[in-house]
């Protein structure tokens, strides 16, 4: 919780209600560069989580449980971060696509 608050404070995030029924929690006044960083970090966590679950399913090998122990708090923390990253990408899917879409300038 404190990590998300400090990132939100650092990036200047605000809660904004749009004209539709959705609420945009990821709005910044200074552009979307902070959110692109969050997008990239959460995407990397999702890839790591997918590789871990792939190794569990294919080889019955859990590298996180081996590194930290099956009942360790760090193991649960890693799984929670990967799950929250997936939820973030599922909820903010369209906003992430718009942020990463290349901007084209029109010259006449």
Secondary structure, DSSP 8 states (H G I E B T S, - for coil): -HHHHHHHHHHTEEEEE-SSS-EEEEEESS-SHHHHHHHHHHHHHHHHHHHHHHHHHHHS--HHHHHH-TT-HHHHHHHHHHHHHHHHHHHTHHHHHHHHS-------
